[in-house]
Amino acid sequence: MSNHLGKLKETAEKLGISYPANIGVKKLEEKIAASEAVAEGVAEVIAKPVVKEKAKAKPKKITDLQVKIMLAKNLKKVKIVNLDSTNTAATTVTSGVHNQFFDVAKVVPLNVPCAVAQCLVDEITNRKHVTSTPELDKNGEPTGNFTAIEAPTYAVTYL
């Protein structure tokens, strides 16, 4: 019996099983069997990858309003350049779109590529400033009068 216990203790040590010095044959056999079962289970898990069934999700219904909001907030990579000759020191433009459905506002740097919501790009593109140009007579000489002309304030380039 002690020879059998000695072999079991050697097997337990090879498997890395800890046991008290006064353990009986029956208990040691149970620990070895449990350890081997765990090792076989791990081998089976490694051999067979677990494939989880995907839950069938119902498609969410999106309203027309939600579609419009998503399109307005869609980010675009743009570069905005200042065309206003009276404000050449500007380095940023503050843009905001506010209505009953959403609020979007951002300080956008000029002459730098950046991601901006489509609604802000549209708002910046539609900005105009008034410039004055001198009126010329028939001979091409300035008359002293000026004509006010609306010109775009910013040029937007999509990248």
FENVEN-V623076 format. One record per residue. N is the residue number from 1. RES is the residue in one small letter. OMEGA is omega in degrees with one decimal (none if undefined). NEAR is the number of other ideal C-beta (glycine too) atoms within 10 Angstrom. Layout:
BEGIN
n = [N/N]
res = [RES/RES]
omega = [OMEGA/OMEGA]
near = [NEAR/NEAR]
END
This chain:
BEGIN
n = [1/2/3/4/5/6/7/8/9/10/11/12/13/14/15/16/17/18/19/20/21/22/23/24/25/26/27/28/29/30/31/32/33/34/35/36/37/38/39/40/41/42/43/44/45/46/47/48/49/50/51/52/53/54/55/56/57/58/59/60/61/62/63/64/65/66/67/68/69/70/71/72/73/74/75/76/77/78/79/80/81/82/83/84/85/86/87/88/89/90/91/92/93/94/95/96/97/98/99/100/101/102/103/104/105/106/107/108/109/110/111/112/113/114/115/116/117/118/119/120/121/122/123/124/125/126/127/128/129/130/131/132/133/134/135/136/137/138/139/140/141/142/143/144/145/146/147/148/149/150/151/152/153/154/155/156/157/158/159]
res = [m/s/n/h/l/g/k/l/k/e/t/a/e/k/l/g/i/s/y/p/a/n/i/g/v/k/k/l/e/e/k/i/a/a/s/e/a/v/a/e/g/v/a/e/v/i/a/k/p/v/v/k/e/k/a/k/a/k/p/k/k/i/t/d/l/q/v/k/i/m/l/a/k/n/l/k/k/v/k/i/v/n/l/d/s/t/n/t/a/a/t/t/v/t/s/g/v/h/n/q/f/f/d/v/a/k/v/v/p/l/n/v/p/c/a/v/a/q/c/l/v/d/e/i/t/n/r/k/h/v/t/s/t/p/e/l/d/k/n/g/e/p/t/g/n/f/t/a/i/e/a/p/t/y/a/v/t/y/l]
omega = [-178.7/176.6/178.1/177.6/178.3/178.8/178.5/179.0/177.6/178.4/179.4/179.4/178.2/179.7/179.1/-179.8/176.3/-178.6/177.0/-176.6/-176.7/-177.9/178.7/-177.9/-175.9/-179.0/-179.3/176.4/178.9/-179.9/179.5/179.3/179.5/179.9/178.7/178.4/177.8/179.7/178.1/178.6/178.2/179.1/178.7/179.7/179.1/-178.6/-178.7/176.5/-179.0/178.3/179.3/176.7/179.0/178.1/179.2/-179.6/177.0/178.1/179.8/176.4/-179.7/179.8/177.4/179.0/179.1/177.5/179.3/179.5/179.9/178.5/-179.7/-177.7/179.3/-176.4/176.8/176.5/-175.3/170.7/-176.0/-178.0/179.6/177.6/-176.8/-177.6/179.2/-178.0/-175.7/-177.5/-176.9/177.5/179.1/173.2/177.4/-177.8/178.6/174.6/-176.9/174.6/-175.2/-176.7/-179.2/175.6/176.4/178.2/-179.1/170.2/-173.4/177.5/178.1/176.6/179.5/175.9/179.3/179.0/-176.7/177.5/-177.0/-179.8/177.7/177.1/178.7/-179.7/179.8/179.8/-176.9/179.9/179.4/171.7/-176.9/174.8/179.1/176.2/-178.9/175.1/-179.6/176.6/-176.6/-177.9/-179.3/178.9/177.6/-179.1/-176.4/176.8/179.7/178.0/178.6/-179.8/174.1/179.6/178.2/-179.0/-176.1/171.4/-179.0/177.5/177.3/-178.9/none]
near = [7/7/7/11/14/10/10/20/17/10/16/18/11/9/13/7/15/7/15/8/5/6/16/13/13/7/13/19/16/12/17/18/10/11/15/12/10/11/11/10/10/10/10/9/10/8/7/8/6/5/6/5/5/6/5/5/6/5/5/6/6/10/8/7/10/12/10/13/17/11/11/17/14/11/12/15/11/20/16/25/10/17/14/15/9/8/11/7/5/13/10/13/20/10/21/12/17/9/10/5/10/14/9/18/11/17/10/19/14/14/10/11/11/15/11/23/21/17/20/24/20/15/16/21/14/10/13/12/15/10/15/10/11/11/11/12/10/6/5/6/9/11/10/8/10/12/10/8/11/9/12/14/19/21/12/15/10/8/9]
END
